[in-house]
């Protein structure tokens, strides 16, 4: 009996499905709403085209990135700069399936060479970044990127490479100026105005970190006017938390309009990677150095020939000075130097130069460096409690090489 009932049920289902198939094919209207569950699902797709996501900085990157270049330098005449960088982060990836012969290359590529890099017989490469700032092919980068290089190669974003000429560099601000000669150069970057930069502004760091290629990172301006860091002789850094890594040196720090506001130069790091504290040379200082190098071949700065010291509590107590005294102690003086010829003496408290108050050694260095060599400058010192006004003929600051002689 049960077998008979199951047979009848199976036949009924078969007849129903066959009837439904015939009706849905020939007369689907007869089924009405019954057909809806069997229809395909319609997915609504976005009709938006080429619209930027909210908060995107694509336009700023699109405007500025073509002017950011990669800089490769070599300190070996035998080197061929078109070869990949031989540092661990630039080793070419082995082709095909790794074999025992090239597994070491894979390890070195990701974790670094345990032997400490290339041997003395191999060319020494350096990888950095640069910024195209003129239609004539002038490029700003860092001095330490090209320091001592025999050859310098620049790679543009469009894939073209060329040998660059070093116009000049300034180790004391870590700025170097290169020149390339190629047709149809990208539009140079627009130089921004540091006066419009404020702490908290969004900034973008563009460069070639670890030699992986052009990369953009975002952050904010963390601080302005950072000095006393011991990085350069003349310091007035923009601090940012935009990720800056080795290879970013010489690249651009740009604002959200794509204008250049700084040249990335250094990071504070215990590991060698970004820890959210990076430093950029302000665009106004980089421009000033570049113009001096292009015009004169070097940077000319004022110099007095003194050995200044900040007024520590111990010095203030030893010289019986007022606790609120401002200035620097002249602890030494160069014989026949500008300061000695102008009447400055050891033990003087230098308080003003060219009507600019002197707060510490750093402010004295910056104030005197900005003066024109040969100009007579008013200097105010405190000598045994008496204010003395002197006239000093500013000299020319010797270069680091000259100072070491």
C-alpha positions in Angstrom: 0.0 0.0 0.0 2.8 2.5 1.0 4.6 1.7 -2.2 1.5 2.4 -4.3 1.0 5.8 -2.5 4.6 6.8 -3.2 4.3 5.9 -6.8 1.2 8.1 -7.1 3.0 11.0 -5.4 6.0 10.8 -7.7 3.8 10.7 -10.8 1.8 13.8 -9.5 5.0 15.8 -8.9 6.4 14.9 -12.3 3.1 15.9 -14.0 3.1 19.2 -12.1 6.7 20.2 -12.9 6.2 19.3 -16.6 3.0 21.4 -16.7 4.7 24.3 -15.0 7.6 24.2 -17.5 5.3 24.1 -20.5 3.1 27.0 -19.2 6.1 29.2 -18.1 7.6 28.7 -21.6 4.5 29.2 -23.8 2.1 31.2 -21.6 4.1 32.8 -18.7 1.3 35.4 -18.2 -1.0 32.6 -16.9 1.4 32.1 -13.9 1.1 35.8 -12.8 3.1 36.5 -9.5 4.0 32.8 -9.2 6.9 33.4 -11.6 8.6 36.1 -9.6 10.4 33.9 -7.1 12.0 32.1 -10.0 13.2 35.3 -11.8 16.8 36.4 -11.6 17.8 38.9 -9.0 18.5 42.4 -10.3 21.5 44.2 -8.6 21.6 48.0 -8.6 25.0 49.2 -9.7 26.5 52.7 -9.1 26.0 55.2 -11.9 28.8 57.5 -10.7 31.8 57.9 -13.0 35.2 59.5 -12.2 34.0 61.1 -9.0 36.5 61.5 -6.2 35.8 59.9 -2.8 35.2 62.3 0.0 38.4 63.5 1.5 40.5 62.3 -1.4 43.8 64.1 -2.2 44.0 62.7 -5.7 44.0 66.1 -7.3 47.0 67.3 -5.2 48.9 64.1 -6.0 48.0 64.3 -9.7 49.3 67.9 -9.8 52.5 67.3 -7.9 53.6 63.7 -8.5 54.9 64.2 -12.1 57.5 66.6 -10.8 58.8 64.2 -8.1 61.8 62.2 -9.5 63.9 59.3 -8.3 67.6 60.0 -7.8 70.3 57.2 -8.0 73.9 58.0 -7.3 77.0 55.8 -7.4 80.4 56.2 -5.8 82.3 53.9 -8.1 83.4 54.9 -11.6 82.9 51.3 -12.8 79.2 51.4 -11.8 76.5 51.5 -14.4 73.6 53.6 -12.9 70.9 52.0 -15.0 71.3 48.7 -13.1 69.1 48.1 -10.1 70.2 49.5 -6.8 72.3 46.9 -5.0 71.1 47.7 -1.5 68.9 44.9 0.0 65.7 46.8 -0.8 66.7 47.1 -4.4 67.9 43.7 -5.3 66.1 42.3 -8.3 63.6 39.6 -7.5 64.7 36.1 -8.8 62.8 34.8 -11.7 60.8 31.6 -11.6 60.5 29.2 -8.7 63.1 29.8 -6.0 66.0 27.3 -6.0 68.6 26.6 -3.4 70.9 28.8 -5.5 68.6 31.9 -5.3 66.8 31.4 -2.0 69.5 33.5 -0.3 68.8 36.3 -2.7 65.1 36.2 -1.6 66.1 36.3 2.0 68.4 39.2 1.5 65.8 41.1 -0.5 63.3 41.1 2.4 65.6 41.0 5.4 68.8 42.6 4.3 72.3 41.2 3.6 73.7 39.6 6.8 77.2 40.3 5.6 76.5 44.1 5.7 75.8 44.9 2.1 77.9 44.8 -1.1 81.6 44.0 -0.9 84.3 46.5 -1.6 84.5 45.3 -5.2 80.9 46.2 -5.9 79.7 49.7 -6.7 78.1 51.6 -3.8 74.6 52.9 -4.7 72.4 55.4 -3.0 68.7 55.9 -3.6 66.8 59.1 -3.0 64.3 61.5 -4.5 64.2 64.9 -6.0 61.8 67.7 -7.0 61.7 69.3 -10.5 61.3 73.1 -9.8 62.0 74.7 -13.1 61.3 74.2 -16.8 65.1 74.4 -17.4 65.4 71.1 -15.6 66.6 72.2 -12.1 66.0 69.7 -9.4 66.2 70.1 -5.7 67.3 67.2 -3.5 69.4 66.5 -0.4 73.2 66.9 -0.2 73.5 63.6 1.5 71.7 61.8 -1.4 74.5 62.8 -3.8 77.4 63.4 -1.5 80.6 62.1 -3.1 78.9 60.5 -6.1 80.7 59.9 -9.3 77.5 59.6 -11.3 74.0 60.7 -10.6 71.0 59.4 -12.6 67.5 60.8 -12.5 64.4 58.7 -13.3 61.2 60.5 -14.2 57.7 59.3 -13.5 57.2 58.5 -17.2 60.0 56.0 -17.2 62.7 58.1 -18.8 66.2 58.2 -17.3 69.1 60.5 -17.7 72.4 61.5 -16.2 72.1 64.6 -14.0 74.7 67.4 -13.6 75.5 68.6 -10.1 75.2 72.4 -10.1 76.2 72.7 -6.4 75.3 71.7 -2.9 75.3 73.1 0.6 76.1 70.6 3.3 75.1 73.0 6.1 71.5 73.0 5.0 71.6 69.6 3.3 70.4 71.0 -0.1 71.8 70.1 -3.5 70.8 71.4 -6.9 70.9 69.1 -10.0 70.2 69.8 -13.7 68.9 67.5 -16.3 68.5 68.0 -20.1 65.5 66.3 -21.5 62.8 67.4 -23.9 59.1 67.7 -22.8 59.8 67.8 -19.1 56.8 67.5 -16.8 55.4 70.7 -15.4 57.6 71.9 -12.5 56.0 71.9 -9.1 54.6 75.2 -7.7 56.5 76.5 -4.7 54.2 77.2 -1.8 54.5 79.9 0.9 55.7 78.8 4.3 53.8 81.7 5.9 50.6 79.9 5.0 51.6 76.6 6.6 50.1 76.0 10.1 50.4 73.2 12.6 47.6 70.7 11.9 47.6 71.2 8.2 47.3 68.0 6.1 50.5 67.3 4.1 51.6 64.6 1.6 55.1 63.2 1.4 56.0 62.0 -2.1 59.2 60.1 -2.8 60.9 56.7 -3.5 61.1 54.9 -0.1 63.4 51.9 -0.1 63.5 52.2 -3.9 60.1 50.6 -4.4 58.9 53.5 -6.7 56.9 56.7 -6.3 54.9 56.5 -3.1 52.5 58.9 -1.4 51.9 59.1 2.4 49.7 61.5 4.3 49.9 63.2 7.6 49.8 66.6 9.3 52.3 69.3 10.1 53.3 68.3 13.7 55.4 71.4 14.4 57.2 74.3 12.7 60.7 75.8 13.3 62.3 72.7 14.8 65.9 73.3 15.6 68.7 72.2 18.0 68.4 68.7 16.5 72.0 68.3 15.5 71.1 67.3 11.9 72.3 70.3 10.0 74.2 73.5 10.9 71.3 75.6 9.9 68.0 74.1 11.1 64.4 75.4 10.8 62.5 72.1 10.1 58.9 71.4 9.4 58.0 68.3 11.5 55.4 65.9 10.1 54.0 62.5 10.9 53.6 61.6 7.3 55.5 58.4 6.8 59.1 59.2 5.6 61.5 56.3 5.1 65.0 55.8 3.6 64.7 56.8 0.0 62.3 59.6 0.7 65.2 62.0 1.2 65.1 64.9 -1.3 61.4 64.2 -2.1 58.6 66.7 -1.8 56.4 67.6 1.2 53.3 69.1 -0.5 50.1 70.6 0.8 46.6 69.6 -0.2 46.7 71.9 -3.3 49.8 70.2 -4.6 52.2 73.0 -3.8 55.7 72.3 -2.4 56.2 73.4 1.2 59.3 71.4 2.1 62.1 69.0 1.1 62.0 65.7 3.1 65.4 65.2 4.7 65.4 63.2 7.9 63.5 61.0 10.3 63.8 60.2 14.0 63.9 56.4 14.2 65.4 53.7 16.3 64.7 51.0 13.7 65.5 52.7 10.5 61.8 53.0 9.5 59.2 55.7 10.1 58.1 56.3 13.6 55.9 59.3 12.8 58.6 61.9 13.3 60.0 63.2 10.1 61.6 66.5 9.2 61.5 68.6 6.0 63.5 71.7 5.0 61.1 74.6 4.5 60.6 75.6 0.9 61.7 79.2 1.5 65.1 78.1 2.8 65.5 75.6 0.0 64.7 78.3 -2.6 67.1 80.7 -1.0 69.9 78.2 -1.1 69.1 77.1 -4.7 69.1 80.7 -6.0 72.5 81.3 -4.3 74.0 78.1 -5.8 72.7 78.9 -9.3 73.9 82.5 -9.2 77.2 82.1 -7.4 78.0 78.4 -7.5 77.9 78.2 -3.7 76.1 79.7 -0.7 77.7 82.8 0.8 77.0 83.5 4.5 78.1 86.1 7.0 80.7 85.2 9.7 82.2 86.9 12.8 84.8 84.5 14.0 83.7 84.0 17.5 83.2 81.0 19.8 79.8 81.5 21.5 78.2 79.6 24.4 74.7 79.6 25.7 74.1 81.3 29.0 73.6 78.4 31.4 72.7 78.9 35.1 76.4 78.1 36.0 77.7 80.8 33.6 75.2 83.4 34.9 76.2 82.7 38.5 79.9 82.8 37.6 79.7 86.1 35.9 77.2 87.5 38.4 74.7 88.3 35.7 71.0 89.1 36.1 69.0 85.9 36.0 66.8 87.2 33.2 69.8 88.1 31.0 69.6 87.4 27.3 72.4 86.8 24.9 75.4 84.5 24.5 78.8 84.4 26.1 81.8 85.0 23.8 84.2 82.4 25.2 86.7 82.6 22.4 87.6 84.8 19.5 89.6 84.2 16.3 92.8 86.3 16.1 92.5 89.0 13.4 89.0 87.8 12.7 86.0 90.2 12.0 84.9 90.2 15.7 88.4 91.0 17.1 89.0 93.7 14.5 85.6 95.2 15.5 86.5 95.3 19.2 84.6 92.2 20.5 86.5 90.6 23.4 86.3 87.2 25.2 84.0 87.4 28.2 81.6 89.8 26.4 77.9 89.0 26.5 76.7 89.5 23.0 73.1 90.7 23.1 72.2 92.2 19.7 73.4 92.0 16.1 72.0 94.4 13.5 69.3 95.3 16.0 68.2 91.7 16.2 68.0 90.3 19.8 70.3 87.3 20.3 68.6 84.6 22.5 71.1 81.7 22.1 73.9 80.4 19.9 71.5 79.2 17.3 69.9 82.6 16.8 73.4 84.2 16.6 74.4 81.7 14.0 71.3 82.3 11.9 71.4 86.1 12.3 75.0 86.5 11.3 74.8 84.0 8.4 72.0 86.1 6.8 74.3 89.2 6.7 76.2 90.2 3.6 80.0 89.7 3.9 81.8 93.0 3.9 78.9 94.9 5.4 79.4 96.9 8.6 77.1 95.7 11.3 76.0 97.1 14.7 76.8 94.8 17.5 75.8 95.3 21.2 77.7 93.6 24.0 77.5 93.7 27.7 81.0 94.1 29.1 81.4 94.1 32.9 77.9 95.4 33.3 78.2 98.2 30.8 76.5 98.2 27.4 79.0 98.7 24.6 78.1 99.4 20.9 80.5 98.2 18.3 80.8 98.1 14.5 81.9 94.8 13.0 82.8 94.3 9.3 81.2 90.9 8.6 83.4 88.3 7.0 82.6 85.4 4.7 81.8 82.1 6.5 84.3 79.5 5.5 83.0 76.2 4.0 83.2 73.0 6.0 86.2 71.9 4.0 88.0 75.2 4.6 87.2 75.1 8.3 88.7 71.6 8.7 92.1 72.8 7.2 
